[in-house]
Amino acid sequence: MASVQFSGAAVGAVAFARKGPAHGLCLPAPPAAAVGVLRQARRPSRGLFVRAATVVAPKYTTLKPLADRVLIKIKSAEQKTTGGILLPSAVQSKPQGGEVVAIGEGRTVGDNKVEVSIQVGAQVVYSKYAGTEVELNDSNHLILKEDDIIGILETDDAKDMKPLSDHVLIKVAEAEDKTPGGLLLTETTKEKPSIGTVVAVGPGPLDEEGKRIPLSVSAGSTVLYSKYAGSEFKGADGTTYIVLRVSDLMAILS
């Protein structure tokens, strides 16, 4: 609540007005200044409004990322389900993809200058809560570090995603339909699988000299991964894929 400072005259008028009715006296009205102060004191404070994105003033039309940061124009959230049902804004899924519209000049690792490996115009997916949202030219954008980008979408199908850095694309194994005792499981009681087949791997993280370190897994490997790691995506045929960092892999199965 906003604080209000009273002047000496206003305080005196307020105190005088409060004593009047108790003694049955007919008192003059308090000065206009005091009335104004009283009205201001009774006025309710306005609630805070937090914007989801930083709004860039219209006089600025371009934004140049620095270092290894990337500016992405966010794609619109899905307004309908696959069955055609309209979704209210409260339940529309937050998009995790968009088009790269600007990139930084890169960063220095050791004695080497490492350029951003993503090109302007690429369609990418990124970590769900990464970066800072910016409203520029009436469009929603996201500025984030290159390392927060999961992969590049070369087609509209998740199975064709090209992972970046130390990320791995995995085709998730189907959940078991029965318990070991033979009981059928419903969709709500099926245990979330944490096993899958590696479809593609990233080029690896950078070492202290700016060179890529190859990942320890390759396409075709069956792996066990942390149960709640990574980001899930649906392929065009309904197959579930997950992208996670190689550090979230726990074992190779054979």
N, C-alpha and C positions, 0 to 999 in steps of 0.2 A: 504494500500500500504506500502511495506517495506521501512523504512527510510534508507538513505545512508549517511555516513559521508565522506566528502571530505577532503583530506590533503591540506596543504597550497600550495604545488606545483601544485596540480591538479586545485585548485581554480584559481591560477594565470594563468595557461595555458588556462583555459576556458575563463577567462576575456580577455586575450590577443587575443585569437582567435576571440572573438566577435567584438573587436575594429578594427581588421585588414581590413575587407571588407569596412567599413565605410570610411577609410582614403585612400583606394586604395593601400595599402601596400601589398607586397608579404611576407607573414609570414611563418616561419617554422611550420611544423606540431606539434601539442602538443605532449608532452611526452607520451610514451606507457601507463604509469600508468594512465594518465588522460583519454586516450581513453577507457581503461578498465572500469574506473569509469563511463564514459558517457554511455557506453553500458549497464552497470549494472543498471544505473538509468532509462534507457528506457525500460528495461525488464519488461513486465507486471507481476503483482503479481498473484499467483495462487489462485483460489477460495478454500474456505474451504470445506472439505468433512466430513460429519457427519455420523458415522456408527450407524445403528439401534440397534446394540447389542454390549456389551462389549466382546471383543475377548480374551479368555484365552489362553496363550501361550501353545504350544504342550507339553512342559515339565511337565505341570500340567495335570494330568489325572483324578483326583477326586476333588469334591467340597463338603464340609461338611457344611450344613446350621447351623446357630447358633440360639439359643433360640426357638421361635415358627415359624421359617421360614421353607419353604418347597421348594425343587427344583423339577421342573416339566419339563419333556421333551415334548416340544410342538409338537402337531401333525401337519402334513403338511396342508397348505391351500388348499381348494377345487380348482382344476384347471378346472373343468367342471361344467356346470349347470346340474340340474336334467334331462334336455332334451338332454344332451350330447354336448352342445356347449362349445368350449374351451374359457376360460377366460384369458385375458391378465393380467399380474402381477399387473397392476395398479388397477384393479377392483376386484381382488380376495379378498374375505372377510377374515379379520384377524381372525385366529383361537382363540377360547376361551376354549380350552380343551387340555388335554394331560395326560401323565402317571407320577405319582409320583416316582422319582428315589432316593430321599434322604430326610430325615427330621431332624429337630433340636432336641435338648434334652428336649424342652419344656420351660416353663417360670414359674416364681413364682408369685402367686396372693395371697396377704395377707401372711399367714404363710404356705400356701400349694404350693406344686410343681404340676403344671398341665402339663401333657404330651400332645404332639401333637396327636390328635384323628384320624389322617389319616395314613394309613399304606402304606409302599412302595409297588408299583405295582398297586395301586388304579387308576382308570380312573376318572379324575375330570374335572369340569368346573370352571372357575374363572371370576372375574370382568374384563371387556374388557380392561381397561387401568391400571390394577394393576401390581405391581412388576417391576423388572428390567430384561431385556433380556440379556442373556449370551450365547455366542457361545463357546461350550465346546466339544472337540473331534469331530469337524466338524458337530455338531448338535446344533439346536437352543433350548435353555432352558429358563426357567423363574424362578426367585427366588422371592418369595413373602411371606407375612405373612399368617398364617393359616386362619385368619379372612377374607382374600380376596378371599378365595375359596368358591364358591357358593354352590356346592354340589358334590356328588359322583354319577357317572354313573354306575349302576349295570348291565344295558343292553345298547344296542345301541339306545333305544327309550327314548325320553325326559320324557315321562310320568312316567318312572320308576326311575327318579332321586331322590336321597336321599338328601334333603337340610341339610345344616350344620348351626350351631350356631343359629342366629335369622332369618334365611332365610325361606321363604315360597314359595312353588311351587303351582302355580295357573293355572287352565285351563281357558283360556280367552273366554268369551262369544262371540258368533258370532255377527258381526256388523249388525245393522238394515238395511234391504233392502229398506225400504220405510220411507218417512217423516211422521209425524203425519197427514199431509194432504193427504197422499196416493200417493205421487210422488215417482217413482222408483229412487233409487240412484245407480250410477255407482261405480265401485271399487275405483275410484280416489276421489269420493265425499263422500264416507261412512265415518262417524266419527269413529275415533279410539276408541274402547270400553275401559272402565276402570272398568269393572265389570267382575268377574269370580268366579269360584268355587275352593276352597282350596283342593288340591290333597294330599299334604304332608307338614309337618312342621318340622323344625329343633329342636334339643334338647333344644335350648334356649341359651341366653348369660350367661357369668359367672358373679357372684356377687363378692363382695369384698373379700370373703373367698374362691373363686375358685369353688363354687358350681353352678350348672345350674339353671337358672330361667325359669320355663315352660312358653311357649308362651300363649297368651290370646285367640288364635284362634285354631281351630281344623279342621281336614280333614272333608270335606262335607259342611263347611260354605260357604255361598255366600257373597262376600266382595266387597267393593268399595275401589279402590286404586288410588294413585296419577297417573295422566295421563302419565307422561313421566319417571316414575321410573322403575328400574329393568332392567333385560336382557331377551330378548325374544328368544324362541327356537321353532323349528318345530318338532312335533312328527312324527313317522313313517307313520301315516295316514294323515298327513297334518294339524293336529290340532295345534293351537298356544298355547304355554305355556309361562308363565312369572315367573321368580324368582326374588323376591324382599325382602327387609328387612321388618319385622313386623311393623317398625315405618312408613313405606310408606302406610300402610293400614289406611283408614280413617273411615270405618264403616262396620258393619255386617248387611246384609240385610235379612229380613224375611217376 
